[in-house]
Protein backbone atom coordinates (compact mmCIF):
# COMPACT_ATOMS: atom_id res chain seq x y z
CA UNK A 1 0.00 0.00 0.00
CA UNK A 2 1.44 3.39 -0.96
CA UNK A 3 2.14 6.15 1.57
CA UNK A 4 -0.56 8.30 -0.06
CA UNK A 5 -3.25 5.63 0.30
CA UNK A 6 -2.29 4.88 3.91
CA UNK A 7 -2.58 8.59 4.67
CA UNK A 8 -6.03 9.27 3.30
CA UNK A 9 -7.55 6.08 4.66
CA UNK A 10 -6.20 6.49 8.20
CA UNK A 11 -8.18 8.72 10.58
CA UNK A 12 -5.20 9.60 12.78
CA UNK A 13 -3.04 10.54 9.82
CA UNK A 14 -5.84 12.64 8.35
CA UNK A 15 -6.19 14.62 11.56
CA UNK A 16 -2.41 15.13 11.74
CA UNK A 17 -2.43 16.35 8.14
CA UNK A 18 -5.25 18.82 8.79
CA UNK A 19 -3.52 20.46 11.73
CA UNK A 20 -0.17 20.48 9.99
CA UNK A 21 -1.73 22.42 7.10
CA UNK A 22 -3.39 24.89 9.47
CA UNK A 23 -0.39 25.50 11.73
CA UNK A 24 1.97 25.87 8.75
CA UNK A 25 -0.42 28.37 7.15
CA UNK A 26 -0.03 30.72 10.12
CA UNK A 27 3.70 31.07 9.40
CA UNK A 28 3.85 30.47 5.63
CA UNK A 29 2.54 33.45 3.64
CA UNK A 30 2.46 31.34 0.47
CA UNK A 31 0.30 28.57 1.96
CA UNK A 32 -3.01 27.96 0.18
CA UNK A 33 -4.58 27.49 3.61
CA UNK A 34 -3.53 30.93 4.90
CA UNK A 35 -6.52 32.80 3.47
CA UNK A 36 -9.78 30.90 4.06
CA UNK A 37 -13.30 32.20 3.46
CA UNK A 38 -15.11 33.14 6.67
CA UNK A 39 -18.91 32.94 6.50
CA UNK A 40 -21.25 34.35 9.11
CA UNK A 41 -24.73 35.82 9.30
CA UNK A 42 -28.06 36.00 10.99
CA UNK A 43 -31.26 34.72 9.41
CA UNK A 44 -31.21 35.58 5.71
CA UNK A 45 -28.32 38.04 6.11
CA UNK A 46 -25.40 35.74 5.28
CA UNK A 47 -22.01 37.15 4.39
CA UNK A 48 -18.59 35.81 3.45
CA UNK A 49 -15.11 37.25 3.11
CA UNK A 50 -11.52 36.11 2.84
CA UNK A 51 -9.53 36.42 6.07
CA UNK A 52 -5.91 35.73 7.06
CA UNK A 53 -5.34 32.82 9.43
CA UNK A 54 -3.36 34.11 12.44
CA UNK A 55 -3.46 31.17 14.84
CA UNK A 56 -4.20 27.45 14.80
CA UNK A 57 -4.30 25.70 18.18
CA UNK A 58 -5.02 21.97 18.01
CA UNK A 59 -4.93 21.45 21.78
CA UNK A 60 -7.84 23.87 22.26
CA UNK A 61 -9.46 23.36 18.82
CA UNK A 62 -9.15 27.05 17.96
CA UNK A 63 -8.37 29.07 14.87
CA UNK A 64 -8.37 32.86 14.80
CA UNK A 65 -7.94 35.93 12.64
CA UNK A 66 -7.83 39.72 13.05
CA UNK A 67 -10.57 42.21 12.27
CA UNK A 68 -11.58 45.85 12.55
CA UNK A 69 -14.10 46.15 15.40
CA UNK A 70 -16.12 48.51 13.16
CA UNK A 71 -16.58 45.85 10.45
CA UNK A 72 -20.16 44.85 9.56
CA UNK A 73 -19.37 41.22 10.42
CA UNK A 74 -18.96 42.15 14.10
CA UNK A 75 -22.66 42.94 14.41
CA UNK A 76 -23.55 39.70 12.65
CA UNK A 77 -21.31 37.67 14.97
CA UNK A 78 -22.86 39.32 18.03
CA UNK A 79 -26.32 38.29 16.83
CA UNK A 80 -25.23 34.80 15.81
CA UNK A 81 -21.77 33.52 16.86
CA UNK A 82 -22.04 30.40 14.67
CA UNK A 83 -19.77 30.53 11.62
CA UNK A 84 -18.30 28.44 8.84
CA UNK A 85 -14.71 28.68 7.62
CA UNK A 86 -13.86 27.23 4.21
CA UNK A 87 -10.32 26.25 3.20
CA UNK A 88 -9.17 24.81 -0.12
CA UNK A 89 -5.72 23.87 -1.36
CA UNK A 90 -5.40 23.11 -5.06
CA UNK A 91 -1.96 21.52 -4.69
CA UNK A 92 -2.97 19.39 -1.71
CA UNK A 93 -6.37 18.62 -3.30
CA UNK A 94 -7.92 19.14 0.13
CA UNK A 95 -11.03 21.04 1.17
CA UNK A 96 -11.78 21.77 4.83
CA UNK A 97 -15.21 22.93 5.97
CA UNK A 98 -15.00 24.07 9.56
CA UNK A 99 -17.99 24.91 11.74
CA UNK A 100 -17.24 26.98 14.82
CA UNK A 101 -18.47 29.37 17.49
CA UNK A 102 -16.97 32.87 17.31
CA UNK A 103 -15.68 34.92 20.20
CA UNK A 104 -14.84 38.61 19.71
CA UNK A 105 -11.76 39.69 21.65
CA UNK A 106 -11.50 43.47 21.92
CA UNK A 107 -9.28 45.52 24.21
CA UNK A 108 -8.36 42.45 26.26
CA UNK A 109 -5.32 40.20 26.78
CA UNK A 110 -5.98 38.14 23.63
CA UNK A 111 -6.25 41.27 21.48
CA UNK A 112 -3.22 42.93 23.09
CA UNK A 113 -1.03 39.85 22.61
CA UNK A 114 -1.94 39.67 18.90
CA UNK A 115 -1.57 43.42 18.42
CA UNK A 116 1.92 43.40 19.91
CA UNK A 117 2.94 40.71 17.40
CA UNK A 118 1.52 42.69 14.46
CA UNK A 119 4.13 44.67 12.52
CA UNK A 120 3.51 48.39 12.32
CA UNK A 121 3.07 48.33 8.54
CA UNK A 122 0.44 45.57 8.88
CA UNK A 123 -1.40 47.80 11.35
CA UNK A 124 -2.23 50.12 8.49
CA UNK A 125 -5.61 48.38 7.99
CA UNK A 126 -6.78 49.61 11.40
CA UNK A 127 -5.83 53.25 10.84
CA UNK A 128 -8.62 54.08 8.38
CA UNK A 129 -10.71 57.04 9.56
CA UNK A 130 -14.14 55.60 8.80
CA UNK A 131 -15.57 52.12 9.25
CA UNK A 132 -14.74 49.55 6.54
CA UNK A 133 -17.52 49.59 3.95
CA UNK A 134 -18.41 53.27 4.49
CA UNK A 135 -19.74 54.89 1.28
CA UNK A 136 -17.44 57.43 -0.36
CA UNK A 137 -17.68 59.85 -3.29
CA UNK A 138 -14.29 58.83 -4.71
CA UNK A 139 -11.80 55.94 -4.65
CA UNK A 140 -9.88 56.04 -1.40
CA UNK A 141 -7.70 53.97 0.92
CA UNK A 142 -9.60 55.49 3.82
CA UNK A 143 -6.33 56.60 5.41
CA UNK A 144 -5.35 60.11 6.47
CA UNK A 145 -2.40 61.53 4.54
CA UNK A 146 0.09 60.79 7.33
CA UNK A 147 -0.74 57.07 7.13
CA UNK A 148 -1.29 56.78 3.37
CA UNK A 149 2.34 55.75 2.84
CA UNK A 150 4.92 53.60 4.57
CA UNK A 151 6.62 56.43 6.44
CA UNK A 152 4.67 56.30 9.69
CA UNK A 153 6.34 54.99 12.83
CA UNK A 154 5.39 52.07 15.02
CA UNK A 155 4.48 54.54 17.76
CA UNK A 156 2.09 56.31 15.37
CA UNK A 157 0.61 52.94 14.38
CA UNK A 158 -0.54 52.38 17.98
CA UNK A 159 -3.48 54.63 17.13
CA UNK A 160 -4.98 51.66 15.28
CA UNK A 161 -5.33 49.50 18.40
CA UNK A 162 -8.67 51.13 19.24
CA UNK A 163 -10.08 49.56 16.04
CA UNK A 164 -8.37 46.17 16.34
CA UNK A 165 -9.94 42.92 17.51
CA UNK A 166 -9.34 39.18 17.30
CA UNK A 167 -12.02 36.76 16.16
CA UNK A 168 -11.39 33.44 17.89
CA UNK A 169 -13.24 30.47 16.41
CA UNK A 170 -13.83 27.47 18.69
CA UNK A 171 -14.13 24.54 16.28
CA UNK A 172 -17.22 22.32 16.55
CA UNK A 173 -16.47 20.13 13.53
CA UNK A 174 -14.11 19.72 10.59
CA UNK A 175 -15.29 18.13 7.38
CA UNK A 176 -12.35 16.96 5.29
CA UNK A 177 -12.48 16.16 1.57
CA UNK A 178 -9.57 14.75 -0.42
CA UNK A 179 -9.83 14.74 -4.19
CA UNK A 180 -7.98 11.62 -5.35
CA UNK A 181 -7.77 10.29 -8.90
CA UNK A 182 -8.37 6.76 -7.58
CA UNK A 183 -11.47 7.89 -5.72
CA UNK A 184 -12.21 10.80 -3.42
CA UNK A 185 -12.31 10.44 0.36
CA UNK A 186 -14.44 12.40 2.82
CA UNK A 187 -14.78 12.39 6.59
CA UNK A 188 -16.20 14.35 9.50
CA UNK A 189 -14.36 15.05 12.73
CA UNK A 190 -16.90 16.07 15.37
CA UNK A 191 -15.38 18.06 18.24
CA UNK A 192 -18.65 19.20 19.81
CA UNK A 193 -18.31 16.93 22.83
CA UNK A 194 -16.25 13.71 22.85
CA UNK A 195 -14.25 13.68 19.61
CA UNK A 196 -15.54 11.30 16.94
CA UNK A 197 -14.46 10.46 13.36
CA UNK A 198 -16.99 9.40 10.73
CA UNK A 199 -16.33 8.41 7.12
CA UNK A 200 -18.65 10.05 4.57
CA UNK A 201 -19.43 9.34 0.95
CA UNK A 202 -17.67 12.06 -1.12
C-alpha positions as CSV (number, residue, x, y, z in Angstrom):
1,X,0.0,0.0,0.0
2,X,1.4,3.4,-1.0
3,X,2.1,6.2,1.6
4,X,-0.6,8.3,-0.1
5,X,-3.3,5.6,0.3
6,X,-2.3,4.9,3.9
7,X,-2.6,8.6,4.7
8,X,-6.0,9.3,3.3
9,X,-7.5,6.1,4.7
10,X,-6.2,6.5,8.2
11,X,-8.2,8.7,10.6
12,X,-5.2,9.6,12.8
13,X,-3.0,10.5,9.8
14,X,-5.8,12.6,8.3
15,X,-6.2,14.6,11.6
16,X,-2.4,15.1,11.7
17,X,-2.4,16.3,8.1
18,X,-5.3,18.8,8.8
19,X,-3.5,20.5,11.7
20,X,-0.2,20.5,10.0
21,X,-1.7,22.4,7.1
22,X,-3.4,24.9,9.5
23,X,-0.4,25.5,11.7
24,X,2.0,25.9,8.8
25,X,-0.4,28.4,7.2
26,X,0.0,30.7,10.1
27,X,3.7,31.1,9.4
28,X,3.8,30.5,5.6
29,X,2.5,33.4,3.6
30,X,2.5,31.3,0.5
31,X,0.3,28.6,2.0
32,X,-3.0,28.0,0.2
33,X,-4.6,27.5,3.6
34,X,-3.5,30.9,4.9
35,X,-6.5,32.8,3.5
36,X,-9.8,30.9,4.1
37,X,-13.3,32.2,3.5
38,X,-15.1,33.1,6.7
39,X,-18.9,32.9,6.5
40,X,-21.3,34.4,9.1
41,X,-24.7,35.8,9.3
42,X,-28.1,36.0,11.0
43,X,-31.3,34.7,9.4
44,X,-31.2,35.6,5.7
45,X,-28.3,38.0,6.1
46,X,-25.4,35.7,5.3
47,X,-22.0,37.2,4.4
48,X,-18.6,35.8,3.5
49,X,-15.1,37.3,3.1
50,X,-11.5,36.1,2.8
51,X,-9.5,36.4,6.1
52,X,-5.9,35.7,7.1
53,X,-5.3,32.8,9.4
54,X,-3.4,34.1,12.4
55,X,-3.5,31.2,14.8
56,X,-4.2,27.4,14.8
57,X,-4.3,25.7,18.2
58,X,-5.0,22.0,18.0
59,X,-4.9,21.5,21.8
60,X,-7.8,23.9,22.3
61,X,-9.5,23.4,18.8
62,X,-9.2,27.0,18.0
63,X,-8.4,29.1,14.9
64,X,-8.4,32.9,14.8
65,X,-7.9,35.9,12.6
66,X,-7.8,39.7,13.1
67,X,-10.6,42.2,12.3
68,X,-11.6,45.9,12.5
69,X,-14.1,46.2,15.4
70,X,-16.1,48.5,13.2
71,X,-16.6,45.9,10.4
72,X,-20.2,44.9,9.6
73,X,-19.4,41.2,10.4
74,X,-19.0,42.1,14.1
75,X,-22.7,42.9,14.4
76,X,-23.5,39.7,12.6
77,X,-21.3,37.7,15.0
78,X,-22.9,39.3,18.0
79,X,-26.3,38.3,16.8
80,X,-25.2,34.8,15.8
81,X,-21.8,33.5,16.9
82,X,-22.0,30.4,14.7
83,X,-19.8,30.5,11.6
84,X,-18.3,28.4,8.8
85,X,-14.7,28.7,7.6
86,X,-13.9,27.2,4.2
87,X,-10.3,26.3,3.2
88,X,-9.2,24.8,-0.1
89,X,-5.7,23.9,-1.4
90,X,-5.4,23.1,-5.1
91,X,-2.0,21.5,-4.7
92,X,-3.0,19.4,-1.7
93,X,-6.4,18.6,-3.3
94,X,-7.9,19.1,0.1
95,X,-11.0,21.0,1.2
96,X,-11.8,21.8,4.8
97,X,-15.2,22.9,6.0
98,X,-15.0,24.1,9.6
99,X,-18.0,24.9,11.7
100,X,-17.2,27.0,14.8
101,X,-18.5,29.4,17.5
102,X,-17.0,32.9,17.3
103,X,-15.7,34.9,20.2
104,X,-14.8,38.6,19.7
105,X,-11.8,39.7,21.6
106,X,-11.5,43.5,21.9
107,X,-9.3,45.5,24.2
108,X,-8.4,42.4,26.3
109,X,-5.3,40.2,26.8
110,X,-6.0,38.1,23.6
111,X,-6.3,41.3,21.5
112,X,-3.2,42.9,23.1
113,X,-1.0,39.9,22.6
114,X,-1.9,39.7,18.9
115,X,-1.6,43.4,18.4
116,X,1.9,43.4,19.9
117,X,2.9,40.7,17.4
118,X,1.5,42.7,14.5
119,X,4.1,44.7,12.5
120,X,3.5,48.4,12.3
121,X,3.1,48.3,8.5
122,X,0.4,45.6,8.9
123,X,-1.4,47.8,11.4
124,X,-2.2,50.1,8.5
125,X,-5.6,48.4,8.0
126,X,-6.8,49.6,11.4
127,X,-5.8,53.2,10.8
128,X,-8.6,54.1,8.4
129,X,-10.7,57.0,9.6
130,X,-14.1,55.6,8.8
131,X,-15.6,52.1,9.2
132,X,-14.7,49.5,6.5
133,X,-17.5,49.6,4.0
134,X,-18.4,53.3,4.5
135,X,-19.7,54.9,1.3
136,X,-17.4,57.4,-0.4
137,X,-17.7,59.9,-3.3
138,X,-14.3,58.8,-4.7
139,X,-11.8,55.9,-4.7
140,X,-9.9,56.0,-1.4
141,X,-7.7,54.0,0.9
142,X,-9.6,55.5,3.8
143,X,-6.3,56.6,5.4
144,X,-5.4,60.1,6.5
145,X,-2.4,61.5,4.5
146,X,0.1,60.8,7.3
147,X,-0.7,57.1,7.1
148,X,-1.3,56.8,3.4
149,X,2.3,55.8,2.8
150,X,4.9,53.6,4.6
151,X,6.6,56.4,6.4
152,X,4.7,56.3,9.7
153,X,6.3,55.0,12.8
154,X,5.4,52.1,15.0
155,X,4.5,54.5,17.8
156,X,2.1,56.3,15.4
157,X,0.6,52.9,14.4
158,X,-0.5,52.4,18.0
159,X,-3.5,54.6,17.1
160,X,-5.0,51.7,15.3
161,X,-5.3,49.5,18.4
162,X,-8.7,51.1,19.2
163,X,-10.1,49.6,16.0
164,X,-8.4,46.2,16.3
165,X,-9.9,42.9,17.5
166,X,-9.3,39.2,17.3
167,X,-12.0,36.8,16.2
168,X,-11.4,33.4,17.9
169,X,-13.2,30.5,16.4
170,X,-13.8,27.5,18.7
171,X,-14.1,24.5,16.3
172,X,-17.2,22.3,16.6
173,X,-16.5,20.1,13.5
174,X,-14.1,19.7,10.6
175,X,-15.3,18.1,7.4
176,X,-12.3,17.0,5.3
177,X,-12.5,16.2,1.6
178,X,-9.6,14.8,-0.4
179,X,-9.8,14.7,-4.2
180,X,-8.0,11.6,-5.3
181,X,-7.8,10.3,-8.9
182,X,-8.4,6.8,-7.6
183,X,-11.5,7.9,-5.7
184,X,-12.2,10.8,-3.4
185,X,-12.3,10.4,0.4
186,X,-14.4,12.4,2.8
187,X,-14.8,12.4,6.6
188,X,-16.2,14.4,9.5
189,X,-14.4,15.1,12.7
190,X,-16.9,16.1,15.4
191,X,-15.4,18.1,18.2
192,X,-18.6,19.2,19.8
193,X,-18.3,16.9,22.8
194,X,-16.2,13.7,22.9
195,X,-14.3,13.7,19.6
196,X,-15.5,11.3,16.9
197,X,-14.5,10.5,13.4
198,X,-17.0,9.4,10.7
199,X,-16.3,8.4,7.1
200,X,-18.7,10.0,4.6
201,X,-19.4,9.3,0.9
202,X,-17.7,12.1,-1.1
